[in-house]
Amino acid sequence: MENNITGAGLQQVFRGGGAMTGDKVPIYIKKELYDKIKKIVEEGGFSSVEDFIEYLIEQAIEMGEGETEFTPEDKDKVSERLKDLGYI
């Protein structure tokens, strides 16, 4: 399964789209990290903290499996978004 995120798909992800449904289990993270993610969500990045975390974990797993390839344009968009959010 190939999952390349480009253009409108990347924008959809940053608006909180693409979350998967199903059974869920709790995962505990530091409160400080949760608060940072919550701020991203409140600024319109994602629909919920859970969606943001699920997206990041899914992408990390897929990247580790070599299934997700970002174009230079995608990388620039991600970098710009992280800069806008104050992370880089």
Buried (B, 14 or more C-beta within 10 A) or exposed (E): EEBEBEEEBBEEBBEBBBBEEEEEEEEEEEEEEEEBBEEBBEEEBBEEBBBBBBBEEBBEEBEEEEEBEBEEEBEEBBEEBEEEEEEE
